[in-house]
Amino acid sequence: ARRNLELTQTMRSKEKKGTLLWVLDKTHTAMGGRLLRSWLEKPLLDPVEITRRHAAVEDLVDNVILRGELEEALREVTDLERVMARVVTGTVNCRDLLGLARGLRALPEVRHQLEGCSAPLLTKLAQSIDPLADCADEIENTIVDEPPLTVREGGIIRKGADKDADRLRDIMEGGSGTIAAIEASEREKTGIRT
């Protein structure tokens, strides 16, 4: 019976187009799209929670300027859930991490816009946002601005970010001169001539 409602996919073509989700989805982030989908698939049952959500929607519908500024701020937020899933599974790459940092940098503005709302659900959401500025700083201070696609290519760690990485980079770039200096030092220490 629920399938007949065509909430998230049509019965005939199994597509989003033509469904309730297709009509309602005005989200600006992948995370928002997934959240809306889950709300349609598992709707609220508690009348108090339904009223809170309606008040939040009404607040955003009524305040066009704030809604526009919030939409603009949300456009800067990358898919934080997906990036964090890649971090947890060990499949993250440097560009994902820089995207994470950019997304985190956008969170203070999202929070600021939500603080301007009158609906309790939205102000509570604003209070729950932790922009993790230290995390964004760490990523941006460690990874070069234009990292390669894969770790194997090297050149990921920014010069000055890590002493060990700098030392190894110097060895790699210095090549034979560094090796010759190490050999000479070891010959001197051990007394072996060749």
Secondary structure as UniProt FT lines:
FT   HELIX           3..5
FT   TURN            11..13
FT   TURN            17..18
FT   HELIX           20..24
FT   HELIX           30..41
FT   HELIX           47..62
FT   HELIX           64..75
FT   HELIX           80..89
FT   HELIX           94..115
FT   HELIX           120..128
FT   HELIX           133..142
FT   HELIX           151..153
FT   TURN            159..160
FT   HELIX           163..174
FT   HELIX           176..190
//
